[in-house]
Amino acid sequence: MSVPLFITFRGSRLHYHRFGHGKQWLFCFHGYGEEGAKFLLLEDDLANTHTIIAIDMPFHGNTDWQDPLLLEPADLMGIIQQLAPPDTPFQLMGYSMGGRICLRLLECYPQYISSLILVAPDGLHRNPWQKFSTQTWVGNRLFRFTMQYPGWMFMLMGLATQLGLFNKSISKFAHYYLDDAVERKKLYKRWTTMRRFRPQIQRLKKIIESQKIPVHLLFGKYDRVILPKHGYRLQQGLERFITIKEIEAGHHLLQEKFKIHFLPMLKN
């Protein structure tokens, strides 16, 4: 049975679910706009073999995040180490945005991680706009202004979609989060706070090979948000350590009906 809990970090309170009582520890990270409760679908199948921690990231779920707008990988690892027994290796599972978090943690702390399970993961390709808007002073100011006054951005998005430079699925996905002023404010805070979670793919590949860390990737064939081709780019030359599976689905893979595809990855 899941137990909702809180951990304090520098004046902020991070909410997380803990369930299961097995020896294998698993830390789960949700997608953008979601929360750790999404991983409760694992409980019935893994409760006897795993102890699972699913954290609500800053400005998500029931986490109460205070200033500053920054979470470092070292901060998140410190939180993980407070929750897990000392000297215990653990698995990481991430969906969408959570995949980017897992990849960055692997890059920084491979010695603690036994395997990665990534479902439609972000972080496998460069996002120039995200880098500009969160890593530079000018870009971050423009980002904040745009979230307050998004008219010019919507105009450019519409033009790019008409010209075929922006597919309709991405445009629909963007409008879902940007049409509402409250959601735009959350986007600014979320992206800015998580700006240090940008993995370097070539460095990651060297770490996966040298540490022999299994990485399992699951993609939807019809996903227009996270393209499977980015996973194959990571896998190239590392077929011994990285497995990829594509299924007949879109982006929303963290569902009961798709468990049969990612449960074997966790149990392996």
C-alpha positions as CSV (number, residue, x, y, z in Angstrom):
1,M,0.0,0.0,0.0
2,S,1.3,3.4,-1.0
3,V,2.2,5.8,1.8
4,P,2.3,9.6,0.9
5,L,5.2,11.2,2.7
6,F,7.3,14.4,2.7
7,I,11.0,15.2,3.0
8,T,12.3,18.6,3.8
9,F,15.0,20.2,1.6
10,R,16.2,23.8,2.3
11,G,12.8,25.1,3.2
12,S,11.0,23.2,0.6
13,R,8.8,20.1,1.2
14,L,9.0,17.3,-1.5
15,H,6.1,15.0,-1.6
16,Y,6.7,11.3,-2.5
17,H,5.0,7.9,-2.5
18,R,6.6,4.9,-1.0
19,F,5.3,1.4,-1.7
20,G,6.4,-2.2,-1.8
21,H,8.8,-4.0,0.6
22,G,11.2,-5.8,-1.7
23,K,15.0,-5.7,-1.5
24,Q,15.4,-4.0,-4.9
25,W,15.1,-0.2,-4.6
26,L,13.5,1.8,-7.5
27,F,13.3,5.5,-7.8
28,C,10.7,6.8,-10.3
29,F,10.4,10.2,-12.0
30,H,7.2,11.4,-13.7
31,G,6.6,13.4,-16.8
32,Y,5.9,17.1,-17.2
33,G,2.7,18.3,-15.5
34,E,2.3,14.9,-13.8
35,E,3.2,13.5,-10.4
36,G,4.7,10.5,-8.6
37,A,1.3,8.9,-8.1
38,K,1.4,7.8,-11.8
39,F,3.7,5.0,-10.8
40,L,1.2,3.4,-8.4
41,L,0.3,1.1,-11.3
42,L,3.5,-0.8,-10.5
43,E,2.4,-1.7,-6.9
44,D,0.5,-4.9,-7.5
45,D,3.3,-6.4,-9.7
46,L,6.4,-5.3,-7.8
47,A,5.5,-4.9,-4.2
48,N,7.2,-8.2,-3.2
49,T,10.4,-7.6,-5.1
50,H,10.9,-3.8,-5.0
51,T,10.7,-0.9,-2.6
52,I,9.5,2.0,-4.8
53,I,9.9,5.7,-4.3
54,A,8.1,8.1,-6.6
55,I,8.9,11.8,-6.0
56,D,6.8,14.8,-7.0
57,M,9.3,17.1,-8.7
58,P,9.4,20.9,-8.0
59,F,6.1,22.6,-8.9
60,H,4.4,19.3,-9.5
61,G,1.9,17.3,-7.5
62,N,1.9,18.0,-3.7
63,T,5.5,19.2,-3.5
64,D,5.8,22.7,-2.0
65,W,8.9,24.2,-3.7
66,Q,10.3,27.5,-2.4
67,D,13.0,29.8,-3.9
68,P,15.5,29.7,-5.4
69,L,14.4,28.3,-8.7
70,L,17.1,25.7,-9.0
71,L,17.5,22.0,-8.2
72,E,21.0,20.6,-8.8
73,P,21.6,16.9,-9.6
74,A,23.7,16.8,-6.4
75,D,20.6,18.0,-4.5
76,L,18.4,15.3,-5.9
77,M,21.0,12.6,-5.2
78,G,21.3,13.8,-1.7
79,I,17.5,13.5,-1.3
80,I,17.6,10.0,-2.8
81,Q,20.4,9.0,-0.4
82,Q,18.3,10.1,2.6
83,L,15.5,7.9,1.4
84,A,17.4,4.7,0.5
85,P,19.6,2.6,2.8
86,P,23.3,3.5,2.7
87,D,25.5,1.7,0.1
88,T,22.4,0.2,-1.7
89,P,22.4,0.3,-5.5
90,F,19.1,1.3,-7.0
91,Q,17.2,1.3,-10.3
92,L,15.9,4.5,-11.9
93,M,12.7,4.7,-13.9
94,G,11.7,7.8,-15.8
95,Y,8.8,8.8,-18.1
96,S,9.2,11.7,-20.5
97,M,10.7,14.5,-18.5
98,G,11.6,12.0,-15.8
99,G,13.7,10.2,-18.4
100,R,15.9,13.3,-18.7
101,I,16.3,13.4,-14.9
102,C,17.4,9.7,-14.9
103,L,19.9,10.2,-17.7
104,R,21.5,13.2,-15.9
105,L,21.7,11.2,-12.6
106,L,23.4,8.4,-14.4
107,E,25.8,10.8,-16.0
108,C,26.7,12.2,-12.6
109,Y,26.4,9.2,-10.3
110,P,26.8,5.9,-12.2
111,Q,28.3,4.2,-9.2
112,Y,25.0,4.1,-7.4
113,I,22.7,3.0,-10.3
114,S,22.1,-0.7,-11.2
115,S,19.9,-0.1,-14.3
116,L,17.8,2.5,-16.1
117,I,14.3,2.0,-17.4
118,L,13.2,4.9,-19.6
119,V,9.7,5.3,-21.1
120,A,9.3,7.8,-23.9
121,P,12.3,9.6,-22.4
122,D,13.2,13.3,-22.9
123,G,16.8,14.2,-22.8
124,L,18.1,12.1,-25.7
125,H,18.3,15.1,-28.1
126,R,19.3,18.7,-27.9
127,N,16.5,21.3,-27.4
128,P,18.1,24.6,-28.5
129,W,15.1,26.7,-27.3
130,Q,15.1,25.0,-23.8
131,K,18.9,25.6,-23.5
132,F,18.7,29.2,-24.6
133,S,15.7,29.9,-22.3
134,T,17.1,28.3,-19.2
135,Q,20.9,28.5,-19.5
136,T,21.4,32.1,-20.6
137,W,20.5,35.4,-18.9
138,V,19.0,36.9,-22.0
139,G,17.1,33.7,-22.9
140,N,15.6,33.4,-19.4
141,R,14.4,37.0,-19.5
142,L,12.8,36.4,-22.9
143,F,11.3,33.2,-21.7
144,R,9.7,34.9,-18.7
145,F,8.4,37.7,-20.9
146,T,7.0,35.2,-23.3
147,M,5.1,33.3,-20.6
148,Q,3.5,36.6,-19.6
149,Y,2.8,37.8,-23.2
150,P,2.7,34.8,-25.5
151,G,1.0,36.3,-28.5
152,W,4.1,36.6,-30.7
153,M,5.0,33.0,-29.9
154,F,1.6,31.6,-30.9
155,M,1.8,33.6,-34.1
156,L,5.2,32.0,-35.0
157,M,3.9,28.5,-34.0
158,G,0.9,28.9,-36.3
159,L,3.1,30.0,-39.2
160,A,5.6,27.2,-38.6
161,T,2.8,24.6,-38.5
162,Q,1.4,25.9,-41.8
163,L,4.9,25.7,-43.4
164,G,5.3,22.1,-42.1
165,L,8.2,23.1,-39.8
166,F,6.1,22.2,-36.8
167,N,4.0,19.1,-36.8
168,K,0.4,19.3,-35.6
169,S,1.0,17.0,-32.6
170,I,3.7,19.2,-31.2
171,S,1.6,22.3,-31.8
172,K,-1.4,20.7,-30.0
173,F,0.9,19.5,-27.1
174,A,2.3,23.1,-26.8
175,H,-1.1,24.7,-26.8
176,Y,-2.3,22.3,-24.1
177,Y,0.3,23.8,-21.7
178,L,0.6,27.4,-23.0
179,D,-3.0,28.5,-23.6
180,D,-3.6,29.1,-19.8
181,A,-1.7,31.8,-18.0
182,V,-1.3,29.7,-14.8
183,E,0.2,26.9,-16.8
184,R,2.6,29.2,-18.5
185,K,3.8,30.5,-15.1
186,K,4.3,26.9,-14.0
187,L,6.2,26.1,-17.2
188,Y,8.6,29.0,-16.5
189,K,9.2,27.8,-12.9
190,R,9.5,24.2,-13.8
191,W,12.0,24.6,-16.7
192,T,14.1,27.1,-14.8
193,T,14.3,25.0,-11.7
194,M,15.2,21.9,-13.6
195,R,17.7,23.6,-15.9
196,R,20.7,21.6,-14.7
197,F,19.2,18.3,-15.8
198,R,20.6,18.3,-19.4
199,P,22.6,15.1,-20.0
200,Q,25.6,15.0,-22.4
201,I,24.9,12.1,-24.6
202,Q,28.5,11.3,-25.7
203,R,29.7,11.3,-22.1
204,L,26.7,9.1,-21.1
205,K,27.6,6.5,-23.7
206,K,31.1,6.3,-22.3
207,I,29.8,5.8,-18.8
208,I,27.2,3.2,-19.9
209,E,30.0,1.2,-21.6
210,S,32.7,1.5,-18.9
211,Q,30.3,0.8,-16.0
212,K,28.3,-1.8,-18.0
213,I,25.0,-0.4,-16.8
214,P,21.9,-1.9,-18.5
215,V,19.6,0.7,-20.1
216,H,16.1,-0.3,-21.3
217,L,14.1,2.1,-23.5
218,L,10.4,1.9,-24.5
219,F,9.0,4.1,-27.2
220,G,5.7,4.6,-28.9
221,K,5.9,4.2,-32.7
222,Y,3.5,7.1,-33.2
223,D,5.0,9.4,-30.6
224,R,5.5,12.9,-32.2
225,V,6.8,14.4,-29.0
226,I,9.7,12.0,-28.2
227,L,10.9,10.3,-31.4
228,P,12.3,6.7,-31.2
229,K,15.2,7.6,-33.5
230,H,16.9,9.5,-30.6
231,G,17.0,6.2,-28.7
232,Y,18.7,4.4,-31.5
233,R,21.3,7.1,-31.7
234,L,22.1,6.5,-28.0
235,Q,22.2,2.7,-28.6
236,Q,24.6,2.8,-31.6
237,G,27.7,0.9,-30.6
238,L,26.2,-0.1,-27.2
239,E,23.8,-2.8,-28.3
240,R,25.2,-5.1,-25.5
241,F,23.9,-2.7,-22.8
242,I,21.0,-0.8,-24.3
243,T,17.8,-2.4,-25.4
244,I,15.0,-0.6,-27.3
245,K,11.4,-1.6,-27.8
246,E,8.8,0.2,-29.9
247,I,5.1,-0.5,-29.4
248,E,1.9,0.5,-31.3
249,A,1.2,3.6,-29.3
250,G,1.8,7.3,-29.0
251,H,3.5,9.3,-26.2
252,H,1.4,8.4,-23.2
253,L,2.9,5.0,-22.3
254,L,2.7,5.1,-18.5
255,Q,-0.6,3.3,-18.5
256,E,-2.0,0.0,-17.1
257,K,-2.5,-1.4,-20.6
258,F,1.2,-0.9,-21.5
259,K,2.6,-2.5,-18.3
260,I,3.4,-5.7,-20.0
261,H,6.0,-3.9,-22.0
262,F,8.0,-2.2,-19.2
263,L,7.5,-4.7,-16.3
264,P,10.0,-7.2,-17.8
265,M,12.6,-4.3,-18.0
266,L,12.2,-3.7,-14.3
267,K,12.4,-7.4,-13.3
268,N,15.5,-7.9,-15.4
